[in-house]
Amino acid sequence: MKILVLNCGSSSLKYQLIDMEKEDVVTKGTYERIGQDNSFVTIKQNGEKTRLEHPVANHDLALKFVMEELLTGEKYGVIQDLNEIDAVGHRLVHGGEKFSSSVLITDEVIEQIKECIPLAPLHNPACLLGIEACKKQMKDMPMVAVFDTAFHQTMPKENYIYPLPYEYYEKYKIRKYGFHGTSHKFVSKRVAEVMNQKIEDLKIVTCHLGQGASLCAVDGGKSVNTSMGLTPLGGIAMCARCGDMDPSIVGYLMDTLGKTKEEVNSILNKESGVLGISGISPDFRDVEAAKAEGNERAALAIDFYNHTVAEYIARYAVSMQGIDVIVFTAGIGENQINIRKGICEKLQFMGVEIDENINNCRGEEVEISTSNSKIKVYVIPTDEELMIARDTKEIVENR
């Protein structure tokens, strides 16, 4: 079975074609700047990257180019015909309370996704564009929606409710939803396999640390708490997002700086976090280099980040009444050696102990804790596309 995985942004389209027999990626690529004169697509297959300049006006035309030239075309094609594709899995950012698992896409499901647009006004419309484009280009092809929020629908109410007038939850569904669910689900399952233990017997904290970052308490394979909230702005400080803070700051900035709500929102999403504190860059490599040269704000930004992540990990010991294993994943979690070290050093009081020699690795699947560590610590590279493909395969085969 071959599964096409699509992840549509407001001006982008990421795709992977996965052969599920051995879970091999046949080809993958990213279309960027869709709708602009300088849109282009970068493809990767057989270990080589190729960039093609091909302006397109919308997602429909972008997907058409991918299918006609990059999947079945004479020069770059990897299959003879689109009929070799058995199903399409779509990444959806927000499913609200309507979806607690991945689902086969129907007209009814599409309408329910549209009802969730107010919760993700930038992301869900783009995802819907991808679904509609597929319906045009691949008629009668079974499609599955896989939601970032679905994995967290097992959280108990006391972990997702906000201390606001209860009617705001009842009327407007204002609550913590959490994100990166597909990644948290994948790495928690994978670490249980690596440890040769049943996931039902493990209390896991998964740390998805990338440009966007979130932590999740996975108890017995189920999400019971997570750091992001109503939107992906909440939780730990991120590369350029503020994370949790006193909500009165928003009004204060609007009054003091004369900023609009939209302008302050932009500051909190794009100019804050590690970038805001350091004043250098949202890229940890740049900030770490500045710290090594003695830059105090760079050192402060990294210390703040490590402290915040460690605090959340310790907090989830309460949510699960203990922790068996901590998992680092995503761009920063998989590659930033000193960040992992700095976070774990702040958890020594819980018995966390890592082997610095083994921790000196990037992008590898490895246990970095010592044999004496009371809590096991692993690096597990995430694969959200493969998780989407697995869900898609299961649903299509059992429909």
N, C-alpha and C positions, 0 to 999 in steps of 0.2 A: 504494500500500500504506500502510495506517495501522497504526502500532505503539503499543501502550500500554506504557509503561515504569513499573515499580513498584519502589519502594525502601522496604522495611518495616523499621522499628525496633521496639524492644520495646513502645513505646506510640505509634508514629507510622506514617503511611503517606503517602509522597510519590508523586505520579503525574504523568505527562506523556503526552499523546496527540500523536504526531508524524506528520504526513503526509510520507511519505518521498519523494514525487515531487519536492518542492523542499526537503525537510527542514525544514518549517515546524512550529512548535509550535502546535497548534490550541487546546489548553487545558492548564493545569497547576494543581496544588494540593497542599496539605499538610494531612493530618488529624493533629491533635495530641491528646495526653492520652487516647488510646483506653483504654477500661476504667474511666475516671473519670467522675464526674457532670458535670464541666465540659469535656468533650471538644468540640472545634470543628474546623472545616475552613476554610482560607483558599484561595480560588481566584483565579486570574489569567487573564483572557482579554480580548482586544481592548485591552490596555494598562491595564485596570482591575482593582483588587483588591476582593474581597468576602469578608467573614468571616461564616460561618454557624455558629450555636450548635446543635449536634446531638449530644447524648450517645449513645455507642454502647458496648456491653459488650465487643466483641472486633473483631478485624481482619475477620472474615467480614461482620459488620454494617456496618463502615466501608466496605468495598469495595462492598457491596450499595448503600449510599447513594450512593457515588460513581457507580456505574454507572446507577442508576435516576434520580437527580436531577441529577447534574453532567455526565454524558456524554449521556444520552438524554432527560432530563426536559424538560418544557415550558418552564420558565423559564430554566434555565441550560444546557440540553443543546446539544451541538455536532454530534451525529450523530442520525440517525433511529432506528438500530437497532444493537445490539452486533455484529451480523453485519458491520458496516462495518469492524470491527477485524479485522485479519488475523493478528495474533500479539501475544504479551505477552513483554516482556523483563524479567527479574527481576535486580536487583542482589544478588549474594551476596558476603558479606565474605570468607569463607574456604573455599578449595577444597583446602587442604593440598597434598600431592603427587599427589592423585588427578586434578586437573584442570589442564591446561596451556593450555586454551583454553575459549572459551564452548561450551556444549553444549545440544542439544535435551533438554528435561526428560522423563524417563521414570521409571517406578517404580524402576528400578535406580539412576538418578541421584539420586533422592530419598533412597534408602537410603545412598548414598555421601556425600551432604551431611550426613545424620544422623551418620555416622561421624566427621565433622569437627567436630561440636559441641564436644568437649573443647578444641579449639583456638580456638573463638570462642563461648563459652557464652552471651554476651549477644546476639550478632548473628545467628548462624545459625538459632536457633529462631524468631526473629522473621521471618526470610526464609522459612522453611518455612511459617509461618502464612499468609503472603501467597500462597504457591504453592497451599496447600490451599484457601484462600478462592477463588482463581481457578478451581480445579477444580470447586468447587461452583457458582459463579456463571456460568462460561463453559465448559460441558462441550465437550470435543473441541477446544478452542482450542489451537493449537500454542504452546508456551511454551519460552523459552530462558533458561538460567542464565548470567549473566555475572559472573565472579569477580574481586574486587579483587586477589587473589593470583596469578591465572593469568599475567599479563604477566611476572611475575618468575621464572617457572619455567625461564627460559633462563639464569639465573645459573650460572656455574661453581661447582663444589662448594667450592672454596677461599674463595668469597665468601659462601657461606651456612652453612657448618658452624660450630658453636660449639666453643671449646676446652674441652669437657667430656668425660667418659668416653664413648667412641664408642657404647657400648651404649645411651646415652640417646637418641641419634639413631635407632639401629636399632629400639629397642623402643617409644619414645614420640614419635618424629618431632620432637624438639626441635631446631630449626634456625631460621635466618632465613627468613621468608617474604616480608615486604614487603607494603605495601598501597598504596592509591590507584592501582593498576595501570591502571584504566580511564582515569584522568586523564592519567597519564604517557604512555600509548599515544596518546591523542588529541592532546595538545599536541606530542609529538615528531613525529607524522605531519604535523600542521598546519604546524609551523615549516619542515619540509622543503619543503612546498608553497609557502609564502610566499617562501622563499629560492630557489625554482625549482631545487632540487637533489634528487637521489635520496637517500632516507633511508639507503640502503645505504652511501653515501659519507660519512656524517656521524657525528661523535662529539658527542653532545648530553648536557648535564646539565639535567634538568628539575627545577624547584624548585616543588613544590606546597605553597605556604605559606598555610595557613588555620588554623582552630582546631586541627585536626590537621594535621601538616605532615610531609612526607617529600621526600627528594631521590632521583633515580634517574639512573644512568649508562646511557645508551641508545647502544649501539655498533652501527651498521648497522641500526637499527630494533629491536634486541633489548636487553632489560634484562640488564645484566651485574653490576650492583650497586645496592643501594638502602639507605636509612638505617633504616627501621623493621625490626623483627626478628620474633621469634616472635609478638609482639603489637604493636598500634599505640602502645605506650608507649616503645619504643626509638627511637634516632636523635637528631635535633636536639632541643633544648629547644623546647617549644611554648607556646601561650598559657597553659595550666594543667597540662600534662604535663611531667615532668622530663626525658625523653629519657635518653641514656646517662649513667651515673654508676657509681661504685664499688659493686658489688653488696653489699658488706658493710654499706653504709648501712642496708639493710633490717633486718637483724638487730640492728644498733646501735640503731635507732629503737624497735624492738619491746622491747628490753631496757631502754633508758634511759627511754622514755616509758610503758612498760607497755601498749603498743598491740598489738592483735591483727593478724594478717596482713591481714585485710580492712580494718582501719582504716588501716594504713600504705599499702596499695594505693590506698585512696581519696585519701590525701594526695598520693601520687605522680601520680595521674591528674587530680585536681581542684583541688589547692592549690599546685602547684609551677610550674615554668617561669617565664614572664615575670610571672605573677601572684605567684608565691612570692618572687621576688627583689625586685620592685617594691613589693609589699604594697598595690598600688593596684587593679588590674583585669586581667582576661585580655584586655581589648580594647586593641589597640595605639593606638587614637585617644586613649583616656584616658591611657595611659602616655606617649605623645608629648607630650600637652598638659602633663602634670606635669613632664616633662623640660624643656620650654620655660620653665617657671616656676622652674627651678633645682633640682628634686627630684633628689638624687644617686642614690637607689636606682632611680628611673625611668631615669636615664641609664645606670646600671650594667646594668639588665635589657636595655635595647636594645643596648648594646655587646656584652653577652654573646651575645645572640641573633644579631646580625650576624656576630660572630666565629665562632660555631659553624657557621652556614650556609656561610660562606666557607671554613672548614676542610674541610667535607665536599666542597665543589666542588673544592678543590685535591686532595683525596684521590682523587677520581674521575678526575683526570688520570693517576693511576697505574693505575687499573682499565682505562682505555681507551688508555693511552699517548698521551694528548693530549686536548684539548677544542677543538671547532670553534665551538660555540654554547652559550650558557646561556639557559634559558627560565624566566621567572617567571610563575606562574599561581596561581589560587585567590584567596580574599578578600584576603589580605595581599599576596601577590605581584602581584596585578592593580591594587591600589588604594593601597598604602602607598608613596608616592614616596620618602620619606626612608629607608625600610628597604632598598629596592632600591639607592639611592645608597650607603648605609652598607656594604652587602655588597660592592658592586662596588669601592668605594674600597679595601677590604682585599685585593682581587685585582689591584691595579695592577701588582704585581711580575710577574704573568703576562701583562701587556700588555692588561688589560681597561681600557677607557676609555669612559665614557658621556657623552652629550650631555645636560647638565642641563636644557636647555630642552625637548628632546623627552621626557625622562623625566618632565616635569611633566604627567602624564596619569593617568587612572584608567579601568580597564576597557576600554582600547583595544588593538587588535592592532597592534603597532608595534615597529620596531627602535629601541632606545634607545642603541645603541653608536655611536661616531664612526667615520668612515671609516678612521681610523688604528688602531682597536682590533684587536689580534691575535686576539681571541675575540669573535665576534658576540654581542650580547645582545638578547633580544626579550622583550616582554610578549605572551603569548598567552592570552586568556580560555579557560578550560577548559569543556568541555561533556560531562560524563560520561553524561548521559542520551542525547545524540545518539550517542555511541560505543556505548552499550548497544543503541540502536535499529538502528544499522548492523550490529552483530554479529548481532542477531536476524533482521534482514531477510536477510542472507547465508545464515545457517544454514537458515532456513525455506525459502528459495527453492531451496536445493541439497540438501534432505533426500531 
